[in-house]
Amino acid sequence: MTRDRKILYVLAAAVTAGLLPIVLFVRSGGRVLAAAWLTLLAAAICLLVKKRRALSVNRKMVLLLTATFMLLYLTVFYLSGLYFGFVKTAVPFNFKSLITYILPILLILSASEIIRRVLLMQESTVASALAFLCCLLADLTVIGGLRNIRTFSILMDTISLTLLPAVTTGILCQFVSARHGALPPIVYRAMLTLAPYLIPVTPAIPNALTAFITLLLPLVLLLFLRTLYEKRQKRATVSPHAKRLGYISAGIGILLGAGLILLISCQFRFGTVVIATGSMTGELNVGDAIIYERYDDQIITEGTIVVFEKDRSLIVHRVVEIERINGQNRYYTKGDANEDIDLGYITDSNIKGITNFKVSYIGYPSLWLHRIFENRT
């Protein structure tokens, strides 16, 4: 191993060692600390490590394409607020936010991409892994770290809205940085991250849809750039059958991912709930995931299994009796495995959906995570 590579690996390890406690423990000022640490180590890497000539193909064109792609995305994103509505951003744009949020975030993104670029120039698997890890931790410091994960719902939001999009963004930036330089990834990450700090309102898009969009966005740009620059010379050697198979596989993957997000979100016609108790054992067992259709004044009869909300919890029980009093339907419910009917009754306003079918055992991972966080609290 050369002297330059040793120095580079030591400095990259220092990046990880410095960012990890900020991500996990620092409550305030984490972005400023991360920005200072990354800027210092990026400068040290640039000064101490000899530069190697690296391929940088179509850098200006890729930079222009990346900026145009992000501008189009942000335009469509904010126009969607005409449908979903708008909410005020949590941090208004002023001098304080410029110093506290915008400048540190810009330094974090720029310094981490410089470090990524120098590491990728080593053309080493270890260097590539370090580059990915350093930039992933940098992204986590930008959103405020992981110290506030205390409940299962916060964990799920963090994974879907932050961690998974950061991973796909890292995949894109690794590809672009290695071939087209550090500037296009900086522009991509800066436009995506800083827009909410610069624009006073943001669309009130459901979290599940936001998670799906931010997960898919970098993959779309990656596919576009690869098709444009990487596969141009290979098209003559790839059979039409192989290309069709690749497109079909990608389409199926996207549709499956979209379907899963839509089910979990429960924002559309169908949703899913994991059975967490044994009150319906026999028909629905612990760990089963049920698919239910959103309730929209469908006819409910005795024996129908419904999903309803009571005391801020979703319950899946069977309707055993129906009364109509003063123009209002009153539904009395019971778990199949329970001896007594549920206390009180529910009305149409309580019912969220009607069960359609179940998938056995698939909900166990969700239950295990729930129990872990219940034990912690």
C-alpha positions as CSV (number, residue, x, y, z in Angstrom):
1,M,0.0,0.0,0.0
2,T,1.4,3.4,-1.0
3,R,2.0,6.2,1.4
4,D,-0.7,8.4,-0.2
5,R,-3.3,5.6,0.1
6,K,-2.4,5.0,3.8
7,I,-2.9,8.7,4.5
8,L,-6.1,8.7,2.6
9,Y,-7.5,5.7,4.5
10,V,-6.5,7.3,7.8
11,L,-8.3,10.5,7.0
12,A,-11.3,8.7,5.7
13,A,-11.5,6.7,8.9
14,A,-11.2,10.0,10.8
15,V,-14.2,11.3,8.8
16,T,-16.3,8.3,9.9
17,A,-15.0,8.5,13.5
18,G,-15.9,12.2,13.7
19,L,-19.4,11.9,12.1
20,L,-20.6,8.8,13.9
21,P,-21.0,10.4,17.4
22,I,-22.5,13.5,15.8
23,V,-25.1,11.3,14.1
24,L,-25.9,9.3,17.2
25,F,-25.5,11.7,20.1
26,V,-25.1,15.4,19.4
27,R,-28.4,17.3,20.1
28,S,-27.6,20.8,18.9
29,G,-25.0,22.3,16.6
30,G,-24.4,18.9,14.9
31,R,-24.4,20.4,11.4
32,V,-21.9,23.1,12.3
33,L,-19.6,20.5,13.9
34,A,-19.9,18.2,10.9
35,A,-19.3,21.0,8.5
36,A,-16.2,22.1,10.3
37,W,-14.9,18.5,10.6
38,L,-15.6,17.6,7.0
39,T,-14.1,20.8,5.6
40,L,-10.9,20.4,7.6
41,L,-10.5,16.8,6.5
42,A,-11.3,17.5,2.9
43,A,-8.7,20.3,2.9
44,A,-6.2,17.8,4.5
45,I,-6.9,15.2,1.8
46,C,-6.5,17.7,-1.0
47,L,-3.2,18.9,0.5
48,L,-1.6,15.6,1.6
49,V,-2.7,13.2,-1.1
50,K,-1.3,13.4,-4.6
51,K,-3.9,13.9,-7.2
52,R,-4.2,11.1,-9.7
53,R,-5.5,11.7,-13.2
54,A,-9.0,10.4,-13.4
55,L,-11.4,10.0,-16.2
56,S,-14.0,12.8,-16.2
57,V,-16.2,12.3,-19.2
58,N,-18.7,14.9,-20.4
59,R,-18.5,16.7,-17.1
60,K,-20.1,20.0,-18.2
61,M,-22.9,18.2,-20.1
62,V,-23.6,15.9,-17.1
63,L,-23.6,19.0,-14.8
64,L,-26.1,20.7,-17.1
65,L,-28.3,17.6,-17.4
66,T,-28.3,17.1,-13.6
67,A,-29.2,20.7,-12.9
68,T,-32.0,20.6,-15.5
69,F,-33.3,17.3,-14.2
70,M,-33.5,18.7,-10.6
71,L,-35.1,21.9,-11.8
72,L,-37.8,20.0,-13.6
73,Y,-38.3,17.7,-10.6
74,L,-38.6,20.7,-8.1
75,T,-41.0,22.4,-10.5
76,V,-43.3,19.3,-10.7
77,F,-42.9,18.7,-6.9
78,Y,-44.1,22.2,-6.0
79,L,-46.8,22.3,-8.6
80,S,-48.2,19.1,-6.9
81,G,-49.1,21.4,-4.0
82,L,-52.0,22.7,-6.1
83,Y,-53.5,19.2,-5.5
84,F,-52.2,18.3,-2.1
85,G,-52.1,21.8,-0.6
86,F,-49.2,23.6,1.0
87,V,-47.7,24.0,4.4
88,K,-45.2,26.4,5.8
89,T,-41.6,25.2,6.0
90,A,-40.3,24.5,9.5
91,V,-37.3,26.8,9.0
92,P,-38.0,30.3,7.5
93,F,-35.4,31.8,5.2
94,N,-33.5,34.5,7.0
95,F,-30.0,35.4,8.1
96,K,-30.1,33.0,11.0
97,S,-31.2,30.1,8.9
98,L,-28.5,31.0,6.4
99,I,-25.8,30.7,9.0
100,T,-27.3,27.8,11.1
101,Y,-28.6,25.6,8.3
102,I,-27.9,26.5,4.7
103,L,-24.2,27.3,4.9
104,P,-23.3,24.3,7.1
105,I,-25.3,22.0,4.8
106,L,-23.6,23.3,1.7
107,L,-20.2,22.8,3.3
108,I,-21.1,19.3,4.4
109,L,-22.3,18.3,0.9
110,S,-19.3,19.9,-0.9
111,A,-16.7,18.6,1.4
112,S,-18.1,15.0,1.5
113,E,-18.3,14.9,-2.3
114,I,-14.7,16.1,-2.6
115,I,-13.7,13.3,-0.2
116,R,-15.8,10.8,-2.2
117,R,-14.1,11.9,-5.5
118,V,-10.5,11.5,-4.1
119,L,-11.4,8.1,-2.6
120,L,-12.9,6.9,-5.8
121,M,-9.9,7.9,-7.8
122,Q,-8.0,5.2,-5.9
123,E,-10.0,2.6,-7.9
124,S,-10.1,0.3,-4.8
125,T,-13.0,-1.6,-3.3
126,V,-12.1,-0.5,0.2
127,A,-11.8,3.2,-0.9
128,S,-15.2,3.0,-2.6
129,A,-16.8,1.5,0.5
130,L,-15.3,4.2,2.7
131,A,-16.5,6.9,0.2
132,F,-20.1,5.6,0.4
133,L,-20.0,5.3,4.2
134,C,-18.6,8.8,4.7
135,C,-21.2,10.4,2.4
136,L,-24.0,8.4,4.0
137,L,-23.1,9.7,7.4
138,A,-22.8,13.2,6.0
139,D,-26.4,12.9,4.7
140,L,-27.6,11.7,8.2
141,T,-25.9,14.8,9.8
142,V,-27.8,17.0,7.4
143,I,-31.2,15.8,8.6
144,G,-30.2,16.0,12.2
145,G,-28.9,12.6,13.0
146,L,-30.6,9.5,14.5
147,R,-30.7,10.5,18.2
148,N,-34.4,11.1,18.3
149,I,-35.5,7.6,17.2
150,R,-37.4,6.4,20.2
151,T,-40.6,4.9,18.7
152,F,-41.4,2.5,16.0
153,S,-43.2,5.1,13.9
154,I,-40.2,7.4,14.0
155,L,-37.9,4.5,13.0
156,M,-40.1,3.7,10.0
157,D,-40.2,7.4,9.0
158,T,-36.4,7.6,9.3
159,I,-35.8,4.5,7.2
160,S,-38.3,5.4,4.5
161,L,-37.8,9.1,4.3
162,T,-34.1,9.4,5.1
163,L,-32.0,6.2,5.1
164,L,-33.3,4.5,2.0
165,P,-33.3,7.7,-0.2
166,A,-29.8,8.4,1.1
167,V,-28.6,5.0,0.0
168,T,-30.0,5.4,-3.5
169,T,-28.6,8.9,-3.7
170,G,-25.2,7.5,-2.7
171,I,-25.5,4.9,-5.5
172,L,-26.1,7.7,-8.0
173,C,-23.4,9.9,-6.7
174,Q,-20.8,7.1,-6.6
175,F,-21.5,6.5,-10.3
176,V,-21.5,10.1,-11.3
177,S,-18.5,11.2,-9.2
178,A,-16.3,8.3,-10.5
179,R,-17.0,9.2,-14.2
180,H,-18.0,12.8,-14.3
181,G,-16.4,14.6,-11.3
182,A,-17.6,15.9,-8.0
183,L,-19.6,18.9,-9.2
184,P,-22.7,17.2,-10.6
185,P,-23.3,15.2,-7.3
186,I,-22.8,18.5,-5.3
187,V,-25.4,20.2,-7.5
188,Y,-27.9,17.3,-7.2
189,R,-27.6,17.0,-3.4
190,A,-27.7,20.7,-2.8
191,M,-30.8,21.4,-5.0
192,L,-32.6,18.4,-3.3
193,T,-31.6,19.3,0.2
194,L,-31.7,23.1,0.3
195,A,-34.9,23.7,-1.6
196,P,-37.1,23.5,1.6
197,Y,-34.9,26.1,3.3
198,L,-35.1,28.6,0.4
199,I,-38.8,28.3,-0.5
200,P,-41.2,29.3,2.3
201,V,-43.8,26.6,1.6
202,T,-43.8,22.9,0.7
203,P,-46.4,20.6,-0.7
204,A,-48.3,18.6,1.9
205,I,-47.6,15.3,0.1
206,P,-48.2,12.1,2.2
207,N,-45.1,10.7,3.7
208,A,-45.4,7.4,1.9
209,L,-45.6,9.1,-1.5
210,T,-42.7,11.3,-0.6
211,A,-40.6,8.3,0.4
212,F,-41.4,6.6,-2.9
213,I,-40.5,9.6,-4.9
214,T,-37.2,10.4,-3.1
215,L,-36.3,6.7,-3.3
216,L,-36.9,6.5,-7.0
217,L,-35.6,9.9,-8.1
218,P,-31.9,9.2,-8.0
219,L,-32.4,5.8,-9.7
220,V,-34.2,7.4,-12.6
221,L,-31.4,9.9,-13.1
222,L,-28.9,7.1,-12.8
223,L,-30.7,5.0,-15.4
224,F,-30.9,8.1,-17.7
225,L,-27.1,8.8,-17.5
226,R,-26.1,5.2,-17.9
227,T,-28.3,4.9,-20.9
228,L,-27.0,8.1,-22.4
229,Y,-23.2,7.6,-21.7
230,E,-22.5,4.1,-20.7
231,K,-24.6,1.9,-22.9
232,R,-24.3,3.8,-26.2
233,Q,-21.4,1.7,-27.4
234,K,-23.0,-1.6,-26.2
235,R,-26.3,-1.2,-27.9
236,A,-25.1,-2.9,-31.1
237,T,-24.0,-6.0,-29.2
238,V,-27.1,-6.4,-27.0
239,S,-29.9,-8.4,-28.5
240,P,-33.4,-6.9,-28.7
241,H,-34.7,-9.8,-26.5
242,A,-32.2,-9.0,-23.7
243,K,-33.1,-5.3,-23.8
244,R,-36.8,-6.1,-23.6
245,L,-36.2,-8.5,-20.7
246,G,-34.2,-5.8,-18.9
247,Y,-37.0,-3.2,-19.4
248,I,-39.7,-5.6,-18.3
249,S,-37.7,-6.6,-15.1
250,A,-37.1,-2.9,-14.2
251,G,-40.8,-2.2,-14.8
252,I,-41.9,-5.1,-12.6
253,G,-39.5,-4.0,-9.9
254,I,-40.8,-0.4,-10.0
255,L,-44.4,-1.5,-10.0
256,L,-43.9,-3.9,-7.0
257,G,-42.1,-1.2,-5.1
258,A,-44.8,1.3,-5.9
259,G,-47.5,-1.2,-4.9
260,L,-45.8,-1.9,-1.6
261,I,-45.5,1.8,-0.7
262,L,-49.2,2.5,-1.6
263,L,-50.4,-0.4,0.5
264,I,-48.3,0.6,3.5
265,S,-49.3,4.3,3.2
266,C,-53.0,3.5,3.5
267,Q,-53.6,6.7,1.6
268,F,-55.3,5.1,-1.4
269,R,-58.1,2.6,-1.9
270,F,-56.3,-0.4,-0.3
271,G,-54.2,-0.6,2.8
272,T,-52.5,-3.1,5.0
273,V,-52.5,-3.9,8.8
274,V,-50.4,-6.4,10.7
275,I,-52.3,-8.5,13.3
276,A,-50.6,-7.9,16.6
277,T,-52.9,-9.8,19.1
278,G,-54.6,-13.1,19.3
279,S,-58.2,-11.8,19.5
280,M,-58.9,-13.1,15.9
281,T,-56.9,-16.4,16.2
282,G,-58.2,-19.0,13.8
283,E,-59.3,-16.6,11.1
284,L,-56.4,-14.1,11.5
285,N,-53.3,-15.1,13.5
286,V,-50.6,-13.0,15.1
287,G,-48.1,-12.0,12.4
288,D,-50.6,-12.1,9.5
289,A,-50.9,-9.0,7.3
290,I,-54.3,-8.3,6.0
291,I,-55.2,-6.2,2.9
292,Y,-58.3,-4.1,3.4
293,E,-60.3,-1.9,1.1
294,R,-61.0,1.6,2.3
295,Y,-64.5,2.0,3.7
296,D,-66.6,4.2,1.4
297,D,-70.2,3.4,2.5
298,Q,-70.1,-0.2,1.3
299,I,-72.8,-2.5,2.7
300,I,-71.6,-4.1,6.0
301,T,-73.5,-7.2,7.3
302,E,-73.1,-9.3,10.4
303,G,-70.0,-11.5,10.0
304,T,-68.0,-8.8,8.1
305,I,-64.5,-8.3,9.4
306,V,-63.8,-4.6,9.6
307,V,-60.8,-2.4,10.4
308,F,-61.8,0.4,12.7
309,E,-60.2,3.0,14.9
310,K,-60.8,3.2,18.6
311,D,-58.8,4.9,21.3
312,R,-56.2,5.9,18.6
313,S,-55.6,2.3,17.7
314,L,-56.5,0.2,14.6
315,I,-58.6,-2.9,15.5
316,V,-59.6,-5.8,13.3
317,H,-62.7,-7.5,14.6
318,R,-65.9,-9.1,13.2
319,V,-69.2,-7.4,13.2
320,V,-71.7,-9.5,15.3
321,E,-74.7,-7.1,15.5
322,I,-76.0,-4.0,13.8
323,E,-78.5,-1.5,15.0
324,R,-79.9,1.6,13.3
325,I,-80.9,4.3,15.8
326,N,-81.9,7.8,14.8
327,G,-80.5,7.4,11.3
328,Q,-77.1,6.2,12.6
329,N,-75.6,2.7,12.2
330,R,-74.3,1.2,15.3
331,Y,-71.9,-1.8,14.9
332,Y,-71.1,-4.2,17.7
333,T,-67.9,-6.1,17.2
334,K,-66.1,-9.1,18.7
335,G,-62.8,-10.9,18.3
336,D,-63.4,-14.5,17.2
337,A,-61.2,-15.8,20.0
338,N,-62.7,-13.5,22.7
339,E,-65.5,-14.6,25.0
340,D,-67.2,-11.3,25.2
341,I,-68.2,-8.7,22.6
342,D,-66.2,-5.4,22.5
343,L,-67.2,-2.7,25.0
344,G,-69.5,-0.2,23.4
345,Y,-70.2,0.2,19.7
346,I,-68.7,1.9,16.6
347,T,-70.2,3.9,13.8
348,D,-69.5,4.5,10.2
349,S,-67.0,7.3,11.1
350,N,-64.9,4.8,13.0
351,I,-64.6,2.2,10.2
352,K,-61.4,2.5,8.1
353,G,-61.9,-0.5,5.8
354,I,-63.2,-3.9,5.1
355,T,-60.8,-6.9,5.0
356,N,-60.2,-8.6,1.6
357,F,-57.5,-11.2,2.2
358,K,-54.5,-11.9,4.3
359,V,-50.8,-12.9,3.8
360,S,-49.7,-15.2,6.6
361,Y,-46.6,-14.6,8.7
362,I,-45.3,-11.6,6.6
363,G,-45.9,-9.2,9.4
364,Y,-43.6,-10.8,12.0
365,P,-40.6,-8.4,11.3
366,S,-42.8,-5.4,11.9
367,L,-44.0,-6.9,15.2
368,W,-40.5,-7.7,16.4
369,L,-39.5,-4.1,15.8
370,H,-42.6,-2.8,17.6
371,R,-41.7,-4.9,20.6
372,I,-38.1,-3.8,20.7
373,F,-39.3,-0.1,20.9
374,E,-42.0,-0.9,23.4
375,N,-39.3,-2.5,25.7
376,R,-37.1,0.5,25.3
377,T,-39.8,2.9,26.3
